[in-house]
């Protein structure tokens, strides 16, 4: 995983975990990798992953079964969508619109690129 310098690593890992859940790679009520497993996979300190898991637990995306591990919460997809939509609408979309305006990119151009992107990256069998 490539980390960006403009956002805390634990939040970037939270986005990674959330994406796995949204794509159905980690199912509802399924056990997710342990703190140590995910830390080794992503080559980060286990404390960073623990901070991620605590953040996701507070956000009601995962839950802990003491002694067993962390699991995907029943309402995980709804919580992820709600939180990420809010972040996208308030932070990312205004910057995107500004760039569209400055570069004179039309909505039609964006629509075509978006449809091509979906075809190339998220075929029906990937999204559940």
Secondary structure as a PSIPRED ss2 file (coil, helix, strand):
# PSIPRED VFORMAT (PSIPRED V4.0)

   1 X C   1.000  0.000  0.000
   2 X C   1.000  0.000  0.000
   3 X C   1.000  0.000  0.000
   4 X C   1.000  0.000  0.000
   5 X C   1.000  0.000  0.000
   6 X C   1.000  0.000  0.000
   7 X C   1.000  0.000  0.000
   8 X C   1.000  0.000  0.000
   9 X H   0.000  1.000  0.000
  10 X H   0.000  1.000  0.000
  11 X H   0.000  1.000  0.000
  12 X H   0.000  1.000  0.000
  13 X H   0.000  1.000  0.000
  14 X H   0.000  1.000  0.000
  15 X H   0.000  1.000  0.000
  16 X H   0.000  1.000  0.000
  17 X H   0.000  1.000  0.000
  18 X H   0.000  1.000  0.000
  19 X H   0.000  1.000  0.000
  20 X H   0.000  1.000  0.000
  21 X H   0.000  1.000  0.000
  22 X H   0.000  1.000  0.000
  23 X C   1.000  0.000  0.000
  24 X C   1.000  0.000  0.000
  25 X C   1.000  0.000  0.000
  26 X C   1.000  0.000  0.000
  27 X C   1.000  0.000  0.000
  28 X C   1.000  0.000  0.000
  29 X C   1.000  0.000  0.000
  30 X C   1.000  0.000  0.000
  31 X E   0.000  0.000  1.000
  32 X C   1.000  0.000  0.000
  33 X C   1.000  0.000  0.000
  34 X C   1.000  0.000  0.000
  35 X H   0.000  1.000  0.000
  36 X H   0.000  1.000  0.000
  37 X H   0.000  1.000  0.000
  38 X H   0.000  1.000  0.000
  39 X H   0.000  1.000  0.000
  40 X H   0.000  1.000  0.000
  41 X H   0.000  1.000  0.000
  42 X H   0.000  1.000  0.000
  43 X C   1.000  0.000  0.000
  44 X C   1.000  0.000  0.000
  45 X C   1.000  0.000  0.000
  46 X H   0.000  1.000  0.000
  47 X H   0.000  1.000  0.000
  48 X H   0.000  1.000  0.000
  49 X H   0.000  1.000  0.000
  50 X H   0.000  1.000  0.000
  51 X H   0.000  1.000  0.000
  52 X H   0.000  1.000  0.000
  53 X H   0.000  1.000  0.000
  54 X H   0.000  1.000  0.000
  55 X H   0.000  1.000  0.000
  56 X H   0.000  1.000  0.000
  57 X H   0.000  1.000  0.000
  58 X H   0.000  1.000  0.000
  59 X C   1.000  0.000  0.000
  60 X C   1.000  0.000  0.000
  61 X C   1.000  0.000  0.000
  62 X E   0.000  0.000  1.000
  63 X E   0.000  0.000  1.000
  64 X E   0.000  0.000  1.000
  65 X E   0.000  0.000  1.000
  66 X C   1.000  0.000  0.000
  67 X C   1.000  0.000  0.000
  68 X C   1.000  0.000  0.000
  69 X E   0.000  0.000  1.000
  70 X E   0.000  0.000  1.000
  71 X E   0.000  0.000  1.000
  72 X E   0.000  0.000  1.000
  73 X C   1.000  0.000  0.000
  74 X C   1.000  0.000  0.000
  75 X C   1.000  0.000  0.000
  76 X H   0.000  1.000  0.000
  77 X H   0.000  1.000  0.000
  78 X H   0.000  1.000  0.000
  79 X H   0.000  1.000  0.000
  80 X H   0.000  1.000  0.000
  81 X H   0.000  1.000  0.000
  82 X H   0.000  1.000  0.000
  83 X H   0.000  1.000  0.000
  84 X H   0.000  1.000  0.000
  85 X H   0.000  1.000  0.000
  86 X H   0.000  1.000  0.000
  87 X H   0.000  1.000  0.000
  88 X H   0.000  1.000  0.000
  89 X H   0.000  1.000  0.000
  90 X H   0.000  1.000  0.000
  91 X H   0.000  1.000  0.000
  92 X H   0.000  1.000  0.000
  93 X H   0.000  1.000  0.000
  94 X H   0.000  1.000  0.000
  95 X H   0.000  1.000  0.000
  96 X H   0.000  1.000  0.000
  97 X H   0.000  1.000  0.000
  98 X H   0.000  1.000  0.000
  99 X H   0.000  1.000  0.000
 100 X H   0.000  1.000  0.000
 101 X H   0.000  1.000  0.000
 102 X H   0.000  1.000  0.000
 103 X H   0.000  1.000  0.000
 104 X C   1.000  0.000  0.000
 105 X C   1.000  0.000  0.000
 106 X C   1.000  0.000  0.000
 107 X H   0.000  1.000  0.000
 108 X H   0.000  1.000  0.000
 109 X H   0.000  1.000  0.000
 110 X H   0.000  1.000  0.000
 111 X H   0.000  1.000  0.000
 112 X H   0.000  1.000  0.000
 113 X H   0.000  1.000  0.000
 114 X H   0.000  1.000  0.000
 115 X H   0.000  1.000  0.000
 116 X H   0.000  1.000  0.000
 117 X H   0.000  1.000  0.000
 118 X H   0.000  1.000  0.000
 119 X H   0.000  1.000  0.000
 120 X H   0.000  1.000  0.000
 121 X H   0.000  1.000  0.000
 122 X C   1.000  0.000  0.000
 123 X C   1.000  0.000  0.000
 124 X C   1.000  0.000  0.000
 125 X C   1.000  0.000  0.000
 126 X C   1.000  0.000  0.000
 127 X C   1.000  0.000  0.000
 128 X C   1.000  0.000  0.000
